[in-house]
Amino acid sequence: MLPSRDIYTFFKHIGNSAKIIFSNKNHVVRNFYVSANYAGQVSFKLSDIGEGIREVTIKEWFVKVGDKVAQFDEICEVQSDKASVTITSRYDGIIKKLHYKIDEMASVGRPLVDIETDAEGQEQEKVQVTNEEPVEEKPIETSKNEPGMEVLCIPSVRRLAKEYKIDLSSVKGTGKAGRILKEDILKYLEKGAVHEVSREVLHDKTEPIKGFQKAMFKTMTDALKIPHFVYSDEITVSKLSELRRTIKTLPEGQDLKLSFMPFFIKAASNALQRYPVLNATLDTSGENIVYKGQHNIGIAMDTKAGLAVPVIKNVQKLTIIEINNELNRLIASGRNGTFSPQDLSDGTFTISNIGAIGGTYMKPIIMTPQVAIIALGTSQVVPRFDDANNVIPVEVLNLSGAADHRIIDGATMARFVQTLKKQIQEPYLLFLNQ
């Protein structure tokens, strides 16, 4: 017998396996078996994805245990409080373990998946075995997936299944590698496999704050420290509506999805040229104002993941059509949940179009470290008097702006809104500032 005061390891090759024996003064002899290929198994860690992000939520797995992957193959999609990011593999090999379920939080620097590789020289994670942790006496096996982890489908299919309360594990996927397609869900529904939800007692449910909601929690908590000055006014948009209709009748404008918003974004940028303090930020000490040269205007959007504020960069250099194209791109990204970190960073001023849902006047909340924000109400046709006291229909909307009253006085905010208002009510003035 080997001396008990030391730890000795003895390898005895039998076919494609090795037997490892441990002995020390505190533990009896223990052994376990590993395959010859186990030396090629690596733990693929979640890398730093920038913007100071330390944790993300797993939105979708594109692989399952047993799948073969190559470098740059998509592994999963993750959601941070800033953006959605697709993670790709750095290795060629076979997926041996998924470390998280869908909707669980993953930390940067921690293992995401285990991959068995056959290539020598690939970077591997060191495994430490201490004498305080006895080793299990069983072969290492490929672990089975938890319920829901073997299911492969795109987010829209998962949402459809959730809407009809379908357990995806009971649906047979006909796509590549068993991926569940939309057609598979519809076929499942046609067979009448969906049963009415049983009537049962409703219970409270606790969920962690994460994703965009977590970012909103932090931002709004900081915003409550700001003394807001709120200024509201009514803006006539009859001429702007007529201009939009005219543009859409032109051959170049028939395919444009042109809303009021690009005009308001451009009008805001033009007004910021005259009142640059509204396009400033406060430094962390609260003692300096940083006047921003670029007009990076954030657009508050209601997405399926919650409130997001993607940013249109360098608006002062863009035409209304260029602003419109960028806005439509960001709207599509919000619909699909595919904002990049760059889409959500470096904003200097914000516009909220809450009127797309409804409402007239509101009190918008400033997003730190910015110092101003405007919010648009819904447009509606109302009766008004003309110069001859005749009642005429007029299309109007209400605009509310909030400014950090520590550095912006009420008169400056009022003049800013009036400058913006003049351009919207006489929209041809917008083209003089292109």
Residue pairs with C-beta under 8 A, 6 or more apart in sequence:
1 23
2 8
2 23
4 23
4 24
4 25
5 24
5 25
6 24
7 22
7 23
7 24
7 131
8 21
8 22
8 23
9 20
9 21
9 22
10 19
10 20
10 21
11 18
11 19
11 20
12 18
12 19
16 35
16 36
17 33
17 34
17 35
17 36
18 33
18 34
18 36
19 31
19 33
20 31
20 32
20 33
20 34
21 29
21 30
21 31
22 29
22 30
22 31
22 129
22 135
23 29
24 131
26 131
27 131
27 134
30 134
30 135
30 137
31 135
31 137
32 135
32 136
32 137
32 138
32 139
32 140
33 139
33 140
34 139
34 140
35 140
37 116
37 118
38 116
38 140
39 124
40 93
40 116
40 117
40 118
40 119
40 120
40 122
40 124
41 96
41 114
41 115
41 116
41 117
41 124
42 91
42 93
42 114
42 115
42 117
42 122
42 123
42 124
42 125
43 111
43 113
43 114
43 125
44 75
44 89
44 90
44 91
44 111
44 112
44 113
44 114
44 115
45 109
45 110
45 111
45 112
45 125
46 56
46 78
46 87
46 106
46 107
46 108
46 109
46 110
46 111
46 112
47 108
48 108
48 109
49 56
49 78
49 80
49 85
49 108
49 341
50 341
51 80
51 82
51 83
51 341
51 345
53 80
53 81
53 82
53 108
53 341
54 107
54 108
55 80
55 105
55 106
55 107
55 108
56 78
56 79
56 80
56 85
56 105
56 106
56 108
57 78
57 79
57 80
57 103
57 104
57 105
57 106
57 210
57 211
58 76
58 77
58 78
58 100
58 101
58 102
58 103
58 104
58 105
58 106
59 76
59 77
59 78
59 79
59 84
59 102
59 103
59 155
59 337
60 76
60 77
60 102
60 154
60 155
60 158
61 75
61 76
61 98
61 102
61 149
61 152
62 73
62 74
62 75
62 76
62 77
62 152
63 69
63 73
63 74
63 75
63 76
63 95
63 98
63 113
63 152
64 95
64 98
64 145
64 149
64 150
64 152
64 177
65 95
65 96
65 97
65 98
65 142
65 143
65 144
65 145
65 149
65 150
66 94
66 95
66 142
67 94
67 95
67 177
68 93
68 94
68 95
69 75
69 89
69 91
69 92
69 93
69 94
69 95
69 115
70 89
70 92
71 88
71 89
71 90
71 91
71 92
72 88
72 89
73 88
73 89
74 86
74 87
74 88
74 89
75 87
75 88
75 89
75 112
75 113
76 86
76 87
76 112
77 84
77 85
77 86
77 87
77 155
78 84
78 85
78 86
78 87
78 106
79 210
79 211
79 305
79 337
80 211
80 341
81 210
81 211
81 212
81 213
81 214
81 215
81 218
82 215
82 339
82 341
82 344
82 345
83 339
83 340
83 341
83 343
83 344
84 305
84 337
84 338
84 339
85 340
85 341
87 112
89 115
91 115
91 117
91 119
91 122
92 117
92 118
92 119
93 115
93 116
93 117
93 118
93 119
94 115
94 116
95 113
95 114
95 115
96 113
96 114
96 115
96 116
96 142
97 113
97 114
97 142
97 143
98 113
98 145
98 149
99 106
99 110
99 111
99 112
99 113
99 114
100 106
100 112
101 146
101 148
101 149
102 148
102 149
105 208
105 210
106 112
111 125
129 135
147 169
148 168
148 169
150 169
151 168
151 169
151 173
151 180
152 173
152 175
152 177
152 178
152 179
152 180
153 161
153 168
153 173
153 175
153 179
153 180
153 181
155 337
156 182
157 180
157 181
157 182
157 185
158 168
159 304
160 182
160 185
161 167
161 168
161 171
161 180
161 185
164 185
164 189
164 194
165 194
165 197
166 185
166 188
166 189
166 193
166 194
168 180
170 188
170 193
171 180
171 184
171 185
171 188
172 180
172 184
173 179
173 180
173 181
173 184
174 181
174 183
174 184
175 181
175 184
188 194
209 217
211 305
211 306
212 303
212 305
212 306
212 307
212 308
213 306
213 307
216 306
216 307
219 367
219 368
220 365
222 368
223 365
223 366
223 367
223 368
226 366
226 368
226 404
226 405
226 406
227 404
227 405
227 406
228 363
228 365
228 366
228 402
228 403
228 404
228 405
229 402
229 403
229 404
229 405
229 408
229 409
229 410
229 413
230 363
230 364
230 400
230 401
230 402
231 400
231 401
231 402
231 403
231 410
231 413
231 414
231 417
232 361
232 398
232 399
232 400
232 401
233 398
233 399
233 417
233 418
233 421
234 396
234 397
234 398
234 399
235 396
235 397
235 398
235 399
235 421
235 424
235 425
236 394
236 395
236 396
236 425
237 260
237 379
237 395
237 396
237 397
237 424
237 425
238 394
238 395
239 425
239 426
239 427
240 260
240 263
240 424
240 425
240 427
241 379
241 395
243 427
243 428
244 258
244 260
247 253
247 256
247 258
248 254
248 256
248 258
256 321
256 324
257 324
257 328
258 324
259 324
259 327
260 376
260 379
260 397
261 299
261 327
261 351
261 353
261 376
262 320
262 321
262 323
262 324
262 327
263 320
263 424
263 427
263 430
264 351
264 374
264 376
264 420
264 424
265 297
265 299
265 312
265 315
265 323
265 327
265 351
266 315
266 318
266 320
266 323
266 423
266 430
266 433
267 420
267 423
267 424
267 430
268 295
268 297
268 315
268 349
268 351
268 374
268 420
269 295
269 297
269 315
269 316
270 419
270 420
270 423
270 430
270 433
271 278
271 416
271 417
271 419
271 420
271 423
272 278
272 279
272 295
272 316
272 349
272 416
273 316
273 433
274 416
274 419
275 412
275 415
275 416
275 419
276 291
277 289
277 291
277 371
277 407
277 408
277 412
278 349
278 371
278 372
278 403
278 408
278 412
278 413
278 416
279 291
279 292
279 295
279 348
279 349
279 372
280 289
280 290
280 291
280 292
280 348
280 371
280 407
281 289
281 290
281 292
281 348
281 369
281 370
281 371
282 288
282 289
282 290
282 368
282 369
282 371
282 404
282 407
283 289
283 290
283 369
284 369
289 407
292 348
294 313
294 314
294 316
294 346
294 348
295 314
295 315
295 316
295 348
295 349
296 311
296 312
296 313
296 314
296 315
296 346
296 347
296 348
296 349
297 311
297 312
297 315
297 347
297 348
297 349
297 350
297 351
298 309
298 310
298 311
298 312
298 347
298 349
298 350
298 351
298 367
299 309
299 310
299 311
299 312
299 327
299 330
299 350
299 351
299 352
299 353
300 307
300 308
300 309
300 350
300 351
300 352
300 353
300 354
300 375
301 307
301 308
301 309
301 310
301 330
301 331
301 334
302 356
302 357
303 334
303 335
303 337
304 335
304 337
305 337
308 334
308 339
308 344
309 344
309 347
309 350
309 367
310 330
310 333
310 334
310 339
310 343
310 344
311 343
311 344
311 345
311 346
311 347
312 318
312 323
312 326
312 327
312 330
313 346
315 323
318 326
319 434
320 430
320 431
320 434
330 339
330 343
333 339
333 340
333 343
347 367
347 370
348 370
349 370
349 372
349 373
350 364
350 366
350 367
350 370
350 372
350 373
350 374
351 373
351 374
351 375
351 376
352 362
352 364
352 373
352 374
352 375
352 376
353 375
353 376
354 362
354 375
354 376
354 377
355 375
355 376
355 377
355 378
355 379
355 397
356 378
357 378
358 378
359 377
359 378
360 377
360 378
360 398
361 377
361 398
361 400
362 375
362 377
362 400
363 400
363 402
364 373
364 374
364 375
364 400
364 401
364 402
365 373
365 402
366 372
366 373
366 402
366 403
366 404
367 373
371 403
371 404
371 407
371 408
372 401
372 402
372 403
372 404
372 408
372 413
372 416
373 401
373 402
374 399
374 400
374 401
374 402
374 417
374 420
375 399
375 400
375 401
376 397
376 398
376 399
377 397
377 398
377 399
377 400
378 397
379 395
379 396
379 397
380 395
380 396
380 397
381 393
381 394
381 395
381 396
382 393
382 394
382 395
382 396
383 391
383 392
383 393
383 394
384 391
384 392
384 393
384 394
384 396
385 391
385 392
386 392
399 417
399 420
399 421
401 413
401 416
401 417
403 410
403 412
403 413
422 429
423 429
423 430
423 433
